Amino acid sequence: LILTIGGVLTGAANAVRELVKERVIYQRERAVGLSRSAYLMSKVVVLGTITVAQAVVLTLIALAGVDLNAPGGKGVLMPPLIEITIAVALLSFTAMMLGLMISALVKKEEVTMPLLVLLAIVQVVFCGTLLKLYGVPVLEQVAWLAPSRWAMGAMGATLQLGRIVPGKLTQDPIYHHESGIWLVCIGALVALSVAYGLVVARLLRRQEPAVMRKQPRR
């Protein structure tokens, strides 16, 4: 849970102010030919690299040398530490994309910090370790949109969380020690990142002058 919170805050905090603080500059540069896709990709690459590096360092500091108590000392596909590091890194990257989406949505930089706190709270609620999500209509489906749910699922599958922490919450099938479950969780994080990126591109387009929106997309 601590790694989940840290991953979300690391990623979202890196990006939540990035677009709103440059909005006037972006609109001016866009009017003289700046490519929207190039602008967005530059943010994704630079912020993504920083975010993933921070997430890897965070995970290694927290878990290096720790007995993770995975079944048989093995992960589902790779060593447990590597699988957990991948999950946290992808969680941070997805949270970074979500932060960019928030930054593209808001009109003032001052509102980003309260939204960052709200985002962290929502991710904690829907990660699956505080509330029963599996088998609960609506709540379970809403949790599918939370990156923390899938990251926690991937880490739980690596460690078979229900074996380490028995209880109703950890009997969720998402925590079964199976390669298919781990891959689905990782795939869901990738899919959410792509979806957030498409939304950001759409929001950037809507913020442009009407004359720019009529031009062929680049």
C-alpha positions in Angstrom: 0.0 0.0 0.0 2.8 2.4 0.8 4.5 1.7 -2.5 1.2 2.3 -4.2 0.7 5.7 -2.6 4.3 6.6 -3.2 4.0 5.6 -6.9 0.8 7.6 -7.4 2.1 10.7 -5.7 5.5 10.5 -7.5 3.9 10.3 -11.0 1.0 12.7 -10.6 3.1 15.4 -8.8 5.6 15.4 -11.6 2.9 16.3 -14.2 -0.1 17.9 -12.5 1.1 21.5 -13.1 3.0 20.9 -16.4 0.5 21.9 -19.0 -1.6 24.5 -17.2 1.5 26.6 -16.4 2.6 26.6 -20.0 -0.9 27.1 -21.6 -0.3 30.6 -22.8 3.1 29.7 -24.2 1.7 26.6 -25.9 -1.1 28.5 -27.5 1.3 31.1 -28.8 3.8 28.5 -30.1 1.0 26.4 -31.6 -0.1 29.5 -33.6 3.3 29.7 -35.3 3.5 26.0 -36.2 4.3 23.9 -33.1 3.2 20.3 -33.6 0.7 19.3 -30.9 1.8 15.7 -31.0 5.5 16.7 -30.7 4.7 18.9 -27.7 2.8 16.2 -26.0 5.3 13.5 -26.7 8.1 15.7 -25.4 6.3 15.9 -22.1 5.6 12.2 -22.0 9.2 11.2 -22.8 10.9 13.6 -20.4 8.4 13.3 -17.5 8.0 9.6 -18.1 11.7 9.0 -17.9 12.0 11.0 -14.7 9.0 9.4 -13.1 10.0 5.8 -13.9 13.5 6.4 -12.6 12.1 7.8 -9.3 9.7 4.9 -9.0 12.6 2.4 -9.5 14.7 4.1 -6.9 11.7 4.2 -4.5 11.0 0.5 -4.9 14.7 -0.5 -4.5 15.1 1.6 -1.4 12.0 0.1 0.1 12.5 -3.6 -0.8 16.2 -4.3 -1.7 17.4 -7.0 0.7 13.9 -7.6 2.1 12.5 -11.2 2.1 9.4 -10.7 0.0 8.0 -14.1 1.0 6.8 -14.9 -2.5 5.6 -18.5 -3.1 8.7 -20.6 -3.5 10.8 -17.4 -3.5 9.7 -16.8 -7.1 7.4 -14.4 -8.9 5.0 -15.5 -11.6 7.4 -14.8 -14.5 10.4 -13.1 -13.1 12.1 -12.6 -9.7 9.6 -10.9 -7.3 11.6 -7.7 -6.8 11.7 -7.2 -10.6 8.0 -7.8 -11.0 7.1 -5.4 -8.2 9.5 -2.8 -9.6 7.8 -3.0 -13.0 4.4 -2.7 -11.4 5.4 0.4 -9.3 7.1 2.0 -12.3 4.1 1.5 -14.6 1.8 2.8 -11.8 3.9 6.0 -11.5 3.9 6.4 -15.3 0.1 6.0 -15.5 -0.3 8.4 -12.6 1.9 10.8 -14.5 -0.4 10.6 -17.5 -3.4 11.1 -15.3 -1.6 14.1 -13.8 -1.2 15.5 -17.4 -4.9 15.0 -18.0 -5.7 16.9 -14.8 -3.3 19.7 -15.9 -5.0 19.9 -19.3 -8.4 20.1 -17.7 -7.9 22.8 -15.1 -7.8 26.5 -15.9 -5.7 27.7 -12.9 -2.5 26.3 -11.5 -3.7 26.9 -8.0 -6.3 24.2 -8.1 -3.9 21.4 -9.0 -2.6 20.7 -5.5 -6.0 20.1 -4.0 -6.8 17.9 -7.0 -3.5 16.0 -6.4 -4.6 15.3 -2.8 -8.0 14.1 -4.0 -6.4 11.9 -6.6 -4.2 10.2 -4.0 -7.2 9.6 -1.7 -9.3 8.1 -4.6 -6.4 5.8 -5.5 -6.0 4.6 -1.9 -9.8 3.9 -1.7 -9.9 1.9 -4.9 -6.6 0.1 -4.6 -8.5 -2.9 -3.1 -6.8 -3.1 0.4 -9.2 -0.9 2.3 -12.6 -1.8 0.8 -14.0 -5.0 -0.7 -14.2 -4.4 -4.4 -14.5 -7.9 -5.9 -18.1 -8.9 -6.4 -19.5 -5.5 -5.4 -21.6 -4.1 -8.3 -20.6 -0.6 -9.6 -17.8 -0.2 -7.1 -15.8 -3.0 -8.7 -16.3 -1.5 -12.2 -15.3 2.0 -11.0 -12.2 0.5 -9.5 -11.1 -0.7 -13.0 -10.4 3.0 -13.9 -8.0 3.4 -10.9 -4.4 2.6 -11.7 -3.7 1.7 -8.1 -6.2 -1.2 -8.4 -4.2 -2.8 -11.2 -0.8 -2.1 -9.6 -1.9 -3.5 -6.3 -3.2 -6.5 -8.2 0.1 -7.1 -10.0 2.1 -6.9 -6.7 -0.5 -9.0 -4.9 -0.3 -11.7 -7.7 3.5 -11.7 -7.4 3.4 -12.3 -3.6 0.0 -14.2 -3.5 -1.2 -11.7 -1.0 -4.1 -13.8 0.3 -1.5 -16.3 1.6 0.6 -13.6 3.4 -2.4 -11.6 4.8 -5.4 -13.9 5.1 -8.8 -12.1 5.1 -11.8 -11.3 3.0 -10.1 -8.4 1.2 -7.2 -10.5 0.1 -9.3 -13.4 -1.2 -9.9 -11.3 -4.4 -8.9 -13.5 -7.4 -6.7 -10.6 -8.6 -4.2 -11.6 -5.9 -3.8 -15.2 -7.2 -0.3 -16.2 -8.0 -0.8 -16.6 -11.7 1.1 -15.2 -14.7 -2.1 -14.4 -16.5 -3.4 -12.2 -13.7 -0.1 -10.4 -13.5 0.0 -9.8 -17.3 -3.7 -8.5 -17.3 -2.8 -6.0 -14.5 0.2 -4.8 -16.3 -1.7 -4.6 -19.6 -4.5 -2.6 -17.9 -1.9 0.0 -16.7 -0.6 0.3 -20.2 -4.1 0.7 -21.6 -5.0 3.4 -19.0 -1.8 5.3 -19.9 -2.7 5.2 -23.6 -6.3 6.3 -22.8 -5.2 9.2 -20.7 -2.7 10.3 -23.4 -5.5 10.3 -26.0 -7.7 12.4 -23.7 -4.8 14.9 -23.1 -4.3 15.2 -26.9 -8.0 15.9 -27.3 -8.0 18.5 -24.5 -5.0 20.3 -26.0 -6.8 20.5 -29.3 -9.9 22.0 -27.6 -7.7 24.7 -26.0 -6.4 25.9 -29.3 -7.9 28.8 -31.3 -10.7 27.8 -33.6 -8.6 28.5 -36.7 -6.0 26.0 -35.5 -8.5 23.3 -34.8 -9.7 23.5 -38.4 -6.2 22.7 -39.7 -5.2 19.0 -40.4 -4.2 17.3 -37.2 -0.4 16.9 -36.5 
